[in-house]
């Protein structure tokens, strides 16, 4: 009997049907502009029913949902209002899954779900002590210790890697704090980072010849552009410091790095690994940095794995 899992992003919802640990079908839908999650549920129901019908399935073992916010995964509740669906934490989603498909619901934060997906089906296989950090529009993180997801009293443990303070006198973050890793080196912050970096005037970004994104920064840096090289290395130094903090905090065997920047994994991994090897206090067995192997579907796979182990 299959499970259906969802990774609910800001603009799209990814769906997967997972049967006996295998992702047998996938789909995605554009999220309506409505801020009300209740209005999105009928679209989710139609998509799930279509996938079940196409696969010839009559029942579900479970439903998994990964949300980009803090999740009480024991009581299946969102603890903070997510901007896109600010009513989702007021809904009885556990009852919704039970009433609609007679299936139990598993809910988890998207970074934790992605870590579970990599642990079971990707770069973390064979290891029970893992940290994952995803670097993209924002920065997410999660930790697994002795085969158990780290959650903490308020479900924050290991989960706020993007909001660890890297510079006490740094840039103001969208969370309200100062000097967060996200505000110092993430996609949403990069346009301002470029503008404030020495040498911006007259650069390809200033002239509008290049988009202010990490694809351009890494491409131009690789071609020898001095300004892009300086910005690239500064951002990688920020990521290194954040990852080192996670290594000190959780002592993982591996650090899995995912997110859009990993299109440049050939540059990022050796740069940060070299620094970790020399700074981690673990010269004999340093934490090994690896690229995520399921960058597009780790969240779906992880949510599905959790759903397959959930009961009413």
N, C-alpha and C positions, 0 to 999 in steps of 0.2 A: 504494500500500500504506500503511495507516495506522500510527500509533503510538498506544500507550496510555500515559497519564501519570497519576501519582498525587501528591497533596499530602497528606502524612501529618500530620494535626494531633493534638492531645492527646485529643480526644473523637470526631473523625470523620476518615474518609479520603475525600477527593474524587477522583473518577475522571473522565477525559475521553478520548474517542477523537478524535484529530486526523488529518484527512485533507487533504493538500495545503494545510496551514496553516489549516484551518478546523476549529473545534470542532464536530463533528457530533453528539455525544451526551455526556451527563454523568450522573453518578450519585454517590451518597455512601452510606457505611455507617457505622454506629456502631461504634466501636472496642470490642472486648470488654475486660472488666476485667483480663484476664490481662496480666502483665508480660512475657510471653514472645512475641516477635515470631514465632517459629516457629509458635505456635498461631494467629496471625492470617493467615499465608500461605494456608491453604486458603480462607479467606473472600475474600481478594484474588483468588485464582485463579478462584473461582466467579464473582465479579463481572466480571472481565475476560472470561472465556469467554462469559458472558451477553451482554455488550455487543458482542462480536465476532459472536456468532450473530445477534443482533437487527439488526446492521448488514450482515449478509451477507458478512462478511470471513472469509477462510480462513487468513490469515497476517498477521504483524506485521513492520513495518520496525524497530521498536525499542520498548523499555519505558523510561519515565522515572519517577524517584522523587525527590520533594523532601522532605527531612527537617528538622525543627527542631533541628538540632545541627550540629556542625562535620563536614564531609564531605570526604574525600580523593576528589575527583572524577576523579582520574587512575587510581587503583587501585580505585575503587568500594568504598570502605570508610568506615564511620562511625568517627571518631576519638575520640569521647567517648560514654559510655553515656548514652542518652536515658532519662529516668525511666520513660516509658510502655513502652518496648520495650528493656529493658536487656540483652537478648541479641542485638540486631540487629547490633551490630558484630562478633559472632562468626560470623555466617552468611555463606555464599558466595552472595550475592544475584546476582552476575554469572552464576554457574553455574546458579542457579535459573531465571533468565530464559531462558538458553540452552537448558536441558533442557526447560523447560515449553513454550516457544513458538518455539524456535530463533531468538531475537531478542537483539540486543545490549542491554545495560543502560546507561543514563546516570543517575548519582546526583548530586544537588547539594543544598546547603543551601537551605532554603525561601526565605530572603530573596533569595539570588542567583537562584533560579529565578523568583521574582516579578519581579525586575528584568529578566531576559531576556524574560519575558512582556510587560512594559510596553514594553520596547525594540522588540520585533518587532510587537506587536499593539495597543499602547496609547499612553500619554502620552509615551513616549520615542521614538516613531517619527521617523526623520530625524535623530537625534542619536546620536553614538557616544561621548560623554563625559557620563556620567550617574551620579547617586547616587540611591539609593532608601532611604527610611526608612519603616518600618511601625510605627505607634504603636497598640498595643492592649493586650492583657493584659500583654505585654512590649514591648520595642522591638528591632526587627531592622534591619539595614542591609546594603547591598551597593554596590559601585562598579564601573563600567564605564569603562575608559580606552582611547581609540582603538579602540573596538569589541571590546575583550578584557575578560573578567571579571577583576577583580583578586583574586588568591588568596593569594600570599605563600608563604613557606617552610613554614608550618604550617597553611595554608588558613584563616588568621584575617583576612587583609587586608580591610579595609572591612566586616567582618562583625559587629563587636562594638560597633556604635553605641550600643546600649542600656547598655553597660558602660564607656563613656568616663566619666571622673571629672568631674562637674560641680561638686561641692562637696567639698573635702578633709575638711571637718568635718561632712558631711551624714549622712543616714540610712544605716543598715546595709542592704546589699543582700542578696538571697537568694543571690548568687554568693559572698558572703564579704567583698567589698570595701566601701568606705564612699563614699557620695556619688555612686553611679552615676546616670546619667540615668534608668534604670528605677526606682530607689528614690526618685527625686525627682519623677517625673511619669509614671506608667504606671497602667493599670487595676488591676493587682494591689496597687499601693502606695496607691492613692487613698483607701481608707477610713482608713488611718492618717494620710495627709496632711491629710484633713479634720479629724480629731480633734485634731491638733496645731496647726492653723491658728488664729490669734486670732479669736475670735468664734464658735467652734463651739458652745459652750454656748448653748442656746436656739435654735439654727438648725433648719431643717426636717429636716436629717440627724440631729441629736441627738434630735429628737422622734420620729424614725422615720417621718415623713411622706413622705420621699423616699429612694430608694435611693442609696447612696454610689457613683454611677457618673458618667461624663463626660456622658452624656445629660442627667442631671438638672442637673449643674453648668452646662452651656452653656445649657440651657433657662431655668433660674432666673436666670442672669447676664443673659440677653437680656431677661428681664422686670424687671430692675432690682434683684434681690436683691444687696445689697452684699457679703455674705459669699461667695456663689457667684462674684460678679464678681472678688473678690480672689483666690480660689483658681484660677479660670480663667486669669486673667492671669499668675499665678505659674507655672502649668504651661506656658503658652505661652512664657514667658520661658525656662524650662528647655529646651523644645524648640528655641527659637531658638538658644540657646547650643550645643546639640548639633549642630544643622544647620550653624551657622557653623563649628564645628570640622571638619565633614565638607567644607564648601566650601573651607576653608583647606588641608585635607589633599589633596583630589582635584581641585579646580578644575573642577567640572563645568559643562556648559552649562545643565543643568536638574537640579533636585532634585525627585524624584517622592515625594510623601507619600501613604502608604496607611494602612490600619488603621481600626478602628472610629471613631476620633475624627473621621474625615473626613466624617462626617455633618454636621459643623459647618465644612466647608471654607470657606464664605462668610465666616466669622469668622477662622479660623486662617490661611488663605493671605495675606490682605492684612496682617494683624498682623505675621507673621513676615517677609513680603517687605519691608515697610517697614524693618524692623530690619536685614535682610540688605543692603539697598541702601545703608544708611548705615554699615555696619560691615565690609563685605567687602573693602575696598581695591580694588574693581573698579567704580568709579562709571560707567564708560562701558558696560560689558557685565556687569552683575551676574548671578549665577546665578539663573535663573528658577524659581520654585516652582510646581509644577503638581500637581493631584490625580490619583491613579491612576485610569485608565479601566477597568481590569479588576480591581476590588477582590476579587471572589469567585473568579476563575479564573486570575489571573496566574500563580500557582505551577504550576498544571496546564499552562497554555500554555507557560510557560518550560521546564518539564521535558520537555514534548513536543518543543519545538524542539531542545533539546539531544539528545534521543534520536534525532531524525530525522537528526542529523549524527554519530552514533556508529556505529562498526563493531566487529566482533569483533577 
